[in-house]
Amino acid sequence: MGTGDFICISMTGGAPWGFRLQGGKEQQQPLQVAKIRSQSKASGSGLCEGDEVVSINGNPCANLTYPEVIKLMESITDSLQMLIKRRVDARFLFLEDLSPLPYLQHLLGDTSLLIATLANQLMS
């Protein structure tokens, strides 16, 4: 599975949840979130594209085929809990990530345009 952080995602209200999965045992690929629909329960829950699904409502997913995962998802009526693994290299920009920028600016001189461009690229 590689390195990453484990995160619990919860959604309520029943399907549609607003995400698509890919992978599975028969494809010899981890089950991952392929797509998140904007303005969906999934987008509001913190689920991200590329997240690896470890379990769904307490059911481990490592040995499930894609059709088995779909059957499991279709059996969920109201509440969905997912344990996911998020890659450490997932692209997020937090304010604390910008803290070294003044130090870099001091080392490199007046690079405000370079820093603004870098920040914009990280956020896009």
Phi, psi and chi 1 to 4 in degrees:
 res  aa     phi    psi   chi1   chi2   chi3   chi4
   1 MET       -  -20.1  -82.7 -160.4  -66.7      -
   2 GLY    81.6 -172.3      -      -      -      -
   3 THR   -94.2  147.4   -1.6      -      -      -
   4 GLY   174.3  179.4      -      -      -      -
   5 ASP  -103.9  141.1  -64.9  -36.1      -      -
   6 PHE   -92.5  133.5  -70.9   92.7      -      -
   7 ILE  -136.4  138.5  -58.2  167.0      -      -
   8 CYS   -96.6  126.5 -172.3      -      -      -
   9 ILE  -113.5  132.0  -58.1  -74.1      -      -
  10 SER  -124.9  138.8  -64.2      -      -      -
  11 MET  -138.9  147.7  -66.1  177.2 -113.8      -
  12 THR  -131.3  165.1   58.2      -      -      -
  13 GLY   105.1   -4.6      -      -      -      -
  14 GLY    82.3  172.1      -      -      -      -
  15 ALA   -66.9  155.2      -      -      -      -
  16 PRO   -77.7  141.3   28.4  -32.4      -      -
  17 TRP   -87.2  -28.7  -57.6  108.1      -      -
  18 GLY    95.1   27.8      -      -      -      -
  19 PHE  -145.2  159.3   65.1   91.3      -      -
  20 ARG  -122.5  141.3 -169.6  176.8   70.9 -131.6
  21 LEU  -107.0  161.7  -62.5  171.8      -      -
  22 GLN  -146.4  161.5   65.9 -175.9   13.0      -
  23 GLY    97.0 -161.4      -      -      -      -
  24 GLY   128.5  166.3      -      -      -      -
  25 LYS   -57.3  -42.6 -176.9  179.6  177.4 -178.8
  26 GLU   -67.7  -21.1   79.6  -75.8    8.7      -
  27 GLN   -95.4   -0.5  -62.8  175.2   25.1      -
  28 GLN    52.9   39.6  -61.5  177.4  -19.6      -
  29 GLN  -131.7  145.1  -65.9  -70.1  -35.9      -
  30 PRO   -64.7  149.6   19.3  -26.5      -      -
  31 LEU   -72.1  122.2 -174.3   64.4      -      -
  32 GLN  -132.3  156.6  -69.6 -176.3  -44.3      -
  33 VAL   -78.1  117.2  177.0      -      -      -
  34 ALA   -88.8  -36.8      -      -      -      -
  35 LYS  -152.2  143.0 -175.3   73.2  177.1  161.9
  36 ILE  -120.7  127.2  -55.1 -110.7      -      -
  37 ARG   -80.2  133.1  178.4  177.2  -71.9  147.5
  38 SER   -65.3  151.6   63.1      -      -      -
  39 GLN    59.3   30.6  -54.7  -61.2  -46.8      -
  40 SER  -109.4  172.2   66.7      -      -      -
  41 LYS   -59.3  -40.1  -66.8  171.0 -170.4  166.3
  42 ALA   -63.4  -43.2      -      -      -      -
  43 SER   -66.7  -31.1   67.9      -      -      -
  44 GLY   -81.8  -12.1      -      -      -      -
  45 SER   -89.3  -15.4   73.7      -      -      -
  46 GLY    99.6   -0.9      -      -      -      -
  47 LEU   -65.7  141.7 -166.6   63.9      -      -
  48 CYS  -127.9  149.5  -64.7      -      -      -
  49 GLU   -60.3  135.3  -68.0  175.8    7.4      -
  50 GLY    95.4  -12.0      -      -      -      -
  51 ASP   -62.3  139.5  -76.4  -12.3      -      -
  52 GLU   -92.8  128.5 -178.0  176.9  -27.7      -
  53 VAL   -87.4  115.1 -178.3      -      -      -
  54 VAL   -87.9  -44.7  176.8      -      -      -
  55 SER  -149.8  154.7   69.6      -      -      -
  56 ILE  -124.9  118.1  -62.3  171.6      -      -
  57 ASN    47.2   42.6  -76.7    6.3      -      -
  58 GLY    84.4   -2.3      -      -      -      -
  59 ASN   -94.4  114.9  -62.2  -69.5      -      -
  60 PRO   -59.5  141.3  -19.9   30.6      -      -
  61 CYS  -105.1   -7.5  -63.9      -      -      -
  62 ALA   -58.3  -34.2      -      -      -      -
  63 ASN  -107.4   16.8  -69.2  -42.9      -      -
  64 LEU   -95.9  140.2  -64.7 -179.9      -      -
  65 THR   -78.9  165.4   63.5      -      -      -
  66 TYR   -59.1  -45.6 -173.8   78.1      -      -
  67 PRO   -60.4  -34.7  -25.4   34.2      -      -
  68 GLU   -66.7  -37.6  -69.8  170.4  -29.1      -
  69 VAL   -65.3  -43.3  170.5      -      -      -
  70 ILE   -61.5  -43.2  -63.5  -55.1      -      -
  71 LYS   -61.0  -43.0 -174.4  175.5 -179.9  179.0
  72 LEU   -61.9  -46.0  175.1   60.0      -      -
  73 MET   -62.3  -39.0  -69.7  -64.2  -62.4      -
  74 GLU   -69.0  -20.8  -71.5  173.2  -13.9      -
  75 SER   -83.0   -9.6   73.3      -      -      -
  76 ILE   -85.0  124.0  -61.2  168.4      -      -
  77 THR   -99.6  -37.8   55.8      -      -      -
  78 ASP  -132.3  -45.4 -177.7   59.6      -      -
  79 SER  -120.0  129.0 -178.5      -      -      -
  80 LEU  -119.9  122.5  171.9   62.0      -      -
  81 GLN  -118.4  128.9  -75.5   84.3   38.5      -
  82 MET  -126.3  132.0  -60.5  171.5   69.9      -
  83 LEU   -95.9  121.3  178.8   62.8      -      -
  84 ILE  -120.9  158.5   60.5  104.1      -      -
  85 LYS  -116.9  122.3 -173.5  172.6 -173.7 -178.0
  86 ARG  -103.8  129.6 -176.7  158.1  -62.8  152.3
  87 ARG   -57.7  144.3  -62.8 -177.3  -32.4  -98.1
  88 VAL   -68.7  -22.6  -96.5      -      -      -
  89 ASP   -91.2   10.4   63.0  -19.2      -      -
  90 ALA   -60.5  140.7      -      -      -      -
  91 ARG   -86.3  107.2  -70.7  178.5   40.7  175.7
  92 PHE  -133.8  146.2  -71.6   97.5      -      -
  93 LEU  -121.2  114.7 -178.7   64.0      -      -
  94 PHE  -110.1  156.4  -63.6  101.0      -      -
  95 LEU   -57.7  -36.5  -69.1  177.9      -      -
  96 GLU   -66.4  -20.9   58.2  -94.6   22.0      -
  97 ASP   -67.4  -19.6  -68.4  -21.1      -      -
  98 LEU   -88.4   -7.1  -62.3  176.9      -      -
  99 SER   -58.6  -34.2   60.3      -      -      -
 100 PRO   -76.7   -7.4   16.6  -20.0      -      -
 101 LEU   -60.9  -43.6  -69.4 -178.1      -      -
 102 PRO   -60.3  -38.4  -25.5   34.8      -      -
 103 TYR   -63.6  -44.3  177.1   70.2      -      -
 104 LEU   -62.8  -39.9  -70.7  174.4      -      -
 105 GLN   -63.1  -40.0 -171.4  172.0   12.5      -
 106 HIS   -61.0  -42.7  170.4   73.6      -      -
 107 LEU   -69.5  -38.5  -73.3  176.6      -      -
 108 LEU   -97.3   -5.8  -59.5  172.6      -      -
 109 GLY    89.6 -160.6      -      -      -      -
 110 ASP   -75.6   97.0 -174.0   13.6      -      -
 111 THR  -121.3   33.5   56.3      -      -      -
 112 SER   -59.3  -36.6   54.4      -      -      -
 113 LEU   -65.9  -43.1 -179.8   58.0      -      -
 114 LEU   -61.6  -43.9  172.7   65.6      -      -
 115 ILE   -66.5  -42.2  -69.4  170.2      -      -
 116 ALA   -63.4  -40.0      -      -      -      -
 117 THR   -64.9  -43.9  -57.1      -      -      -
 118 LEU   -60.9  -46.8  175.0   62.2      -      -
 119 ALA   -60.8  -42.2      -      -      -      -
 120 ASN   -63.6  -39.8  -75.7  -25.3      -      -
 121 GLN   -66.4  -38.8  -72.7  178.1  -12.1      -
 122 LEU   -65.9  -32.8  -70.9  172.3      -      -
 123 MET   -84.5  -14.3  -66.5  171.4   61.7      -
 124 SER   -93.1      -   61.9      -      -      -
